[in-house]
């Protein structure tokens, strides 16, 4: 034993060694990017929540919980995640059925389930449970995949998506559908199937329009022309685009957003926080924010490419594109390019469930990355 070790024997104690091993699985690149996004979120939320500061303190609590979940997930081996995939999916489907039978209705939507101590939103669980299940299934079928495997995987996607659509929650159902589609795509879905499915989807648009609820049709029409109902359905989009445009190249400055502090931006701490950020930090700030999201997605895709097993590769790849979809849909919605569907901006918007889900996703990426290192060493 060298002199340094003799002088600091505490560094060789079992608890310290255990802690160093647990911390060692954390990926510095992911931590840095996510930390930067969280910092952007806190700075923006502090300004957006000026009239209700408790949301800022609540967000600090949510971040602490999400960090704990990330740390725990990072230390769960991918082999264990693989074993949990099918049970997580089945529990999620059962909970969605429970919502349909005895869910709590809020503002006309039945999306929550009362479990006594709190309310949960099972649809959020499916954003990760579904890709885990599909990754597990395709891992099991590796080397023996047939066209029927892709049809069965589509059925696994169809079940939770239909249950979520019936709540109704079109935004979450589309995100869950996208999460499942990403795994099926990475599993090797033939391009001719992709072309055929795309053509079918386009052909079914008129049918989908007739099946949509009135408020969903209004959102699409408002997207085309927000001035149809400027004080009603179009109010969110109009005020958000005004805020984004008024930010200019460099923004009005932190805490100086007039649209924000005169309370013209609705849901400014959650779904429309991007409008607050754009007004105060301008185009330059937006470019930096988008670069952070692209860096996060790129790092996740690198982890997926270097993963040691099919399950890990499919799961990491789907997580990368799920995060991209979150950010793209939110920014598109706020800037008036997509319909308003109620999707938070990852690591920036105020919220508990979404943050914990994202923390779990990042923890899974770290677990997959550290497992790769162990396999190759």
Number of C-alpha atoms within 10 A of each C-alpha: 5 6 8 9 11 11 9 10 10 12 14 12 10 10 11 12 13 12 10 12 12 14 13 13 20 21 17 11 12 19 14 13 18 20 13 15 18 17 14 17 22 21 15 25 24 20 23 29 18 15 11 11 13 12 18 21 13 14 21 14 13 19 21 15 16 24 19 16 21 24 22 16 21 29 21 17 15 25 13 9 20 19 13 15 20 18 13 19 22 15 15 22 23 14 20 28 16 15 24 18 11 13 21 17 13 9 5 9 13 20 23 23 21 14 8 6 6 8 13 18 19 22 26 20 21 31 26 24 25 28 32 29 29 30 28 23 19 23 19 13 13 13 8 8 14 10 10 9 15 19 12 13 20 16 12 18 23 15 12 24 24 15 18 27 14 14 20 16 18 19 17 20 24 15 21 27 21 19 29 29 19 22 28 24 16 16 20 11 15 12 10 9 11 12 11 10 12 12 11 11 13 11 11 11 11 10 11 11 13 10 11 12 11 10 10 16 15 18 18 15 17 25 21 15 15 21 16 15 14 15 12 11 19 22 18 23 28 23 23 28 18 16 28 24 17 18 25 16 15 15 23 17 14 15 18 15 24 17 22 26 17 8 14 17 25 18 15 26 28 19 23 28 28 29 31 29 32 30 32 28 25 23 19 14 19 20 11 12 18 14 13 17 19 17 16 23 20 16 17 23 20 16 23 26 14 15 24 19 15 19 28 30 24 26 30 32 26 28 27 25 19 24 21 17 18 16 22 16 22 26 23 14 24 27 24 21 14 19 23 25 18 18 23 23 25 23 24 25 27 29 20 15 15 21 25 22 20 22 26 22 24 30 27 27 32 29 27 30 25 21 22 19 13 9 9 7 5
